[in-house]
Amino acid sequence: MQTTKRQDPPRERRSETRFDRRRERLPEAPAHRITGMAAFASAGAACMVFLLAWSLGGEDLGMYTGDAASVLDGAWNTGLLSNIGILSWWAAGVSCLLVGCIRGWDARARVLLHAGVLCTVLTLDDQFQLHEDVGPRLLHIPEAVTQLAYAAILVSLLVVHRAWLRRSAWQLLVMSGVLLGYAVAVDIVRGTLGTPHTAAEDLAKFTGIVLWAVYWIGTAAAWAPRPPRQPTQTP
């Protein structure tokens, strides 16, 4: 009895069907991406020039370039939660600005760019105490005026882009707003009554910042452009 040998259909070699990324033509960088990167580079260069010019006036440059704990001869954990909060502010702001620049100028990009500007302003305020010290003492701007300006930017973000914010995980944004609002209210009451600083205010503020960062980083990741689909590869 003659048996026929089973013949499988010919399989193409994987090397012939695999999509070769190295041969893919890379897209040219749009103008808005180049502009965004140039803005970040210019800001960094401006800061360095400012510090160098300041040091020529007799100031110790190490006060600006060194770590705060080492310059002030403090413990390694000095301001631990505050530093993590500032990093969270920066992470949220950079995520929004980066994805917003990549998207261009569509509706979602405008939301992220608006939020990125607000995050940057709040980061600088938290890191350098703009409304508490720099504004009233150096710029002669009342603390209430600075806080009202921040509130105006926030309200404009929530009102102008409310349709897109409703499509996101807005619950995190509400929780963050409640905690940050509590911290701001305690700070105002404390300044009015002259009560001592409490750790509850810092913990509420820190938790609000983290929730804020999680919301905006997640939103930026969800709205980030996706790469085009690649040709089907042979398993």
Secondary structure, 3 states (H helix, E strand, C coil): CCCCCCCCCCCCCHHHHCCCHHHCCCCCCCHHHHHHHHHHHHHHHHHHHHHHHHHHCCCCCHHHHCCHHHHCCCCCCCCHHHHHHHHHHHHHHHHHHHHHHHHCCCHHHHHHHHHHHHHHHHHHHHHHCHHHHHHHHHHCCCHHHHHHHHHHHHHHHHHHCHHHHCCCCHHHHHHHHHHHHHHHHHHHHHHHHCCCCCHHHHHHHHHHHHHHHHHHHHHHHHHCCCCCCCCCCCC
